[in-house]
Amino acid sequence: MMAHVSIQNLKKSYDDVQTLHGLDLTFEKGEFVVIVGPSGCGKSTLLRMIAGLEDITSGQIALDGQVVNTVDAAQRGCAMVFQNYALYPHMTVADNIGYPLKLAKVKRDERNRRVREAAEVLGLTPYLDRRPKQLSGGQRQRVAMGRAIVRQPKLFLFDEPLSNLDAKMRVQMRIELRRLHRSLSATSVLVTHDQVEAMTMADRLVVMNGGRIEQIGTPSQVYARPASTFVAGFLGSPAMNLFSARAGEGGVIFADIHPDVPLNSQLPMTKGQSFTLGVRPEDMTVSAPNQPGLSAVVDLIEDLGGLRIAHCRMDEVFASAVLARDSQVREGDKVSLRPDPSRLHAFSLETGKRIATNQNVEAGALAFTDTRS
């Protein structure tokens, strides 16, 4: 079973403080949707409202066409996996997985069958007789997922389920979660503040900021065409470089940090128009200081093995660029930064919203780097 979720003009307030501001969303059957944003943006509140764990101030939530605003959480057909595993330490893995079925008074034979099936899907069969303290963090999280699977829900809700795992285990669990979603053919919604999780796991991304939706789209769409400077700065590692700039004649633009240095551009801007110029680090060429471009000093180089990133300083402005594999650039070097004129973005100075994009960027492919250790 898979659920279709429709959310209309959803608002949430605590006393006089409004945390969600009229959200409109639709999750299609079988989708894996990731809601991403900084801490405090309202993403977990939204998830808990879908699950029925938070009251709705106004608006509506419908599952498969049925409005569930006042439906009890246990009757919504949702299963939620939390950041905290919340396993019973005195129970075995099998008993922990099967506990929701025991509460629902499912017969023992049926309960055992579902537990075995969930354990097989999650690779937990050898551990069914163990206690939680005998498991690794990743195994405990799989037990928590198994407890959700046995309920055979229409909708899986994940609230930052990987936050307590180390970096290596997070990578493994990202893969396992995607495989699990595919094998169950379920509708899944995951909340995270981790942009890497969001970009690598989602069929569709919902980017939130301050209780509002900034952008919805596939990871490649959101990365290639960020709808605002917030999205541009939030998704990407390193983030998109943003400079105040103005348009000249014949497609030439000038970054305010170096107002006398003309930069080629394919942005459809009007002469004299001021805007925020955006360029991804991988779209910035680092060359010798006598070459055309923005003069800078290499402040720091991150060596990631197969990738090197130069973080450069131009007075009080910083910019990042991906170095060529054979680059001899070192920290402290004077360099010239030249943006690819076919892959630039323009945003409004006043609102931060996108105002122009290149044709090449419109069709840009996903390029994303996890720089975390």
URHU-V350314 format. One record per residue. N is the residue number from 1. RES is the residue in three letters. PSI is psi as a letter, one per 40 degrees, with the letter a starting at -180 (none if undefined). Layout:
BEGIN
{{N & RES & PSI} {N & RES & PSI}}
END
This chain:
BEGIN
{{1 & MET & i} {2 & MET & i} {3 & ALA & i} {4 & HIS & h} {5 & VAL & h} {6 & SER & h} {7 & ILE & h} {8 & GLN & h} {9 & ASN & f} {10 & LEU & h} {11 & LYS & i} {12 & LYS & h} {13 & SER & i} {14 & TYR & h} {15 & ASP & b} {16 & ASP & e} {17 & VAL & h} {18 & GLN & h} {19 & THR & d} {20 & LEU & h} {21 & HIS & g} {22 & GLY & g} {23 & LEU & h} {24 & ASP & h} {25 & LEU & i} {26 & THR & h} {27 & PHE & h} {28 & GLU & i} {29 & LYS & h} {30 & GLY & e} {31 & GLU & i} {32 & PHE & h} {33 & VAL & h} {34 & VAL & h} {35 & ILE & h} {36 & VAL & i} {37 & GLY & i} {38 & PRO & i} {39 & SER & h} {40 & GLY & e} {41 & CYS & e} {42 & GLY & e} {43 & LYS & d} {44 & SER & d} {45 & THR & d} {46 & LEU & d} {47 & LEU & d} {48 & ARG & d} {49 & MET & d} {50 & ILE & d} {51 & ALA & e} {52 & GLY & e} {53 & LEU & e} {54 & GLU & h} {55 & ASP & i} {56 & ILE & h} {57 & THR & d} {58 & SER & i} {59 & GLY & a} {60 & GLN & i} {61 & ILE & h} {62 & ALA & h} {63 & LEU & h} {64 & ASP & f} {65 & GLY & e} {66 & GLN & h} {67 & VAL & h} {68 & VAL & e} {69 & ASN & d} {70 & THR & e} {71 & VAL & h} {72 & ASP & i} {73 & ALA & d} {74 & ALA & e} {75 & GLN & e} {76 & ARG & e} {77 & GLY & f} {78 & CYS & i} {79 & ALA & h} {80 & MET & h} {81 & VAL & h} {82 & PHE & i} {83 & GLN & d} {84 & ASN & h} {85 & TYR & d} {86 & ALA & f} {87 & LEU & i} {88 & TYR & h} {89 & PRO & d} {90 & HIS & e} {91 & MET & i} {92 & THR & i} {93 & VAL & d} {94 & ALA & d} {95 & ASP & d} {96 & ASN & d} {97 & ILE & d} {98 & GLY & e} {99 & TYR & d} {100 & PRO & d} {101 & LEU & d} {102 & LYS & d} {103 & LEU & d} {104 & ALA & e} {105 & LYS & f} {106 & VAL & h} {107 & LYS & i} {108 & ARG & d} {109 & ASP & d} {110 & GLU & d} {111 & ARG & d} {112 & ASN & d} {113 & ARG & d} {114 & ARG & d} {115 & VAL & d} {116 & ARG & d} {117 & GLU & d} {118 & ALA & d} {119 & ALA & d} {120 & GLU & d} {121 & VAL & d} {122 & LEU & e} {123 & GLY & f} {124 & LEU & e} {125 & THR & d} {126 & PRO & e} {127 & TYR & e} {128 & LEU & d} {129 & ASP & e} {130 & ARG & i} {131 & ARG & i} {132 & PRO & d} {133 & LYS & e} {134 & GLN & e} {135 & LEU & i} {136 & SER & i} {137 & GLY & d} {138 & GLY & d} {139 & GLN & d} {140 & ARG & d} {141 & GLN & d} {142 & ARG & d} {143 & VAL & d} {144 & ALA & d} {145 & MET & d} {146 & GLY & d} {147 & ARG & d} {148 & ALA & d} {149 & ILE & d} {150 & VAL & e} {151 & ARG & e} {152 & GLN & f} {153 & PRO & i} {154 & LYS & d} {155 & LEU & h} {156 & PHE & h} {157 & LEU & h} {158 & PHE & h} {159 & ASP & g} {160 & GLU & f} {161 & PRO & e} {162 & LEU & e} {163 & SER & d} {164 & ASN & e} {165 & LEU & i} {166 & ASP & i} {167 & ALA & d} {168 & LYS & d} {169 & MET & d} {170 & ARG & d} {171 & VAL & d} {172 & GLN & d} {173 & MET & d} {174 & ARG & d} {175 & ILE & d} {176 & GLU & d} {177 & LEU & d} {178 & ARG & d} {179 & ARG & d} {180 & LEU & d} {181 & HIS & d} {182 & ARG & d} {183 & SER & d} {184 & LEU & e} {185 & SER & f} {186 & ALA & i} {187 & THR & h} {188 & SER & h} {189 & VAL & h} {190 & LEU & h} {191 & VAL & h} {192 & THR & i} {193 & HIS & e} {194 & ASP & h} {195 & GLN & d} {196 & VAL & d} {197 & GLU & d} {198 & ALA & d} {199 & MET & d} {200 & THR & e} {201 & MET & d} {202 & ALA & i} {203 & ASP & d} {204 & ARG & i} {205 & LEU & i} {206 & VAL & h} {207 & VAL & h} {208 & MET & i} {209 & ASN & h} {210 & GLY & f} {211 & GLY & e} {212 & ARG & i} {213 & ILE & h} {214 & GLU & d} {215 & GLN & i} {216 & ILE & h} {217 & GLY & i} {218 & THR & i} {219 & PRO & d} {220 & SER & d} {221 & GLN & d} {222 & VAL & d} {223 & TYR & d} {224 & ALA & d} {225 & ARG & g} {226 & PRO & h} {227 & ALA & e} {228 & SER & i} {229 & THR & d} {230 & PHE & d} {231 & VAL & d} {232 & ALA & d} {233 & GLY & d} {234 & PHE & d} {235 & LEU & h} {236 & GLY & h} {237 & SER & h} {238 & PRO & i} {239 & ALA & i} {240 & MET & h} {241 & ASN & h} {242 & LEU & h} {243 & PHE & i} {244 & SER & i} {245 & ALA & i} {246 & ARG & i} {247 & ALA & h} {248 & GLY & a} {249 & GLU & i} {250 & GLY & f} {251 & GLY & e} {252 & VAL & i} {253 & ILE & i} {254 & PHE & h} {255 & ALA & h} {256 & ASP & d} {257 & ILE & d} {258 & HIS & g} {259 & PRO & e} {260 & ASP & e} {261 & VAL & h} {262 & PRO & h} {263 & LEU & h} {264 & ASN & i} {265 & SER & i} {266 & GLN & e} {267 & LEU & h} {268 & PRO & g} {269 & MET & i} {270 & THR & h} {271 & LYS & h} {272 & GLY & e} {273 & GLN & h} {274 & SER & i} {275 & PHE & i} {276 & THR & h} {277 & LEU & h} {278 & GLY & h} {279 & VAL & h} {280 & ARG & i} {281 & PRO & d} {282 & GLU & e} {283 & ASP & e} {284 & MET & h} {285 & THR & h} {286 & VAL & h} {287 & SER & a} {288 & ALA & i} {289 & PRO & e} {290 & ASN & e} {291 & GLN & i} {292 & PRO & i} {293 & GLY & a} {294 & LEU & h} {295 & SER & h} {296 & ALA & i} {297 & VAL & h} {298 & VAL & h} {299 & ASP & d} {300 & LEU & i} {301 & ILE & h} {302 & GLU & h} {303 & ASP & h} {304 & LEU & e} {305 & GLY & c} {306 & GLY & e} {307 & LEU & h} {308 & ARG & h} {309 & ILE & h} {310 & ALA & h} {311 & HIS & h} {312 & CYS & i} {313 & ARG & h} {314 & MET & g} {315 & ASP & b} {316 & GLU & e} {317 & VAL & h} {318 & PHE & i} {319 & ALA & i} {320 & SER & i} {321 & ALA & i} {322 & VAL & h} {323 & LEU & i} {324 & ALA & i} {325 & ARG & d} {326 & ASP & e} {327 & SER & h} {328 & GLN & e} {329 & VAL & h} {330 & ARG & i} {331 & GLU & h} {332 & GLY & e} {333 & ASP & i} {334 & LYS & h} {335 & VAL & i} {336 & SER & h} {337 & LEU & h} {338 & ARG & h} {339 & PRO & i} {340 & ASP & h} {341 & PRO & e} {342 & SER & e} {343 & ARG & f} {344 & LEU & i} {345 & HIS & i} {346 & ALA & h} {347 & PHE & i} {348 & SER & h} {349 & LEU & d} {350 & GLU & d} {351 & THR & e} {352 & GLY & e} {353 & LYS & i} {354 & ARG & h} {355 & ILE & e} {356 & ALA & i} {357 & THR & i} {358 & ASN & i} {359 & GLN & d} {360 & ASN & d} {361 & VAL & d} {362 & GLU & d} {363 & ALA & e} {364 & GLY & i} {365 & ALA & i} {366 & LEU & h} {367 & ALA & h} {368 & PHE & h} {369 & THR & h} {370 & ASP & h} {371 & THR & e} {372 & ARG & i} {373 & SER & none}}
END
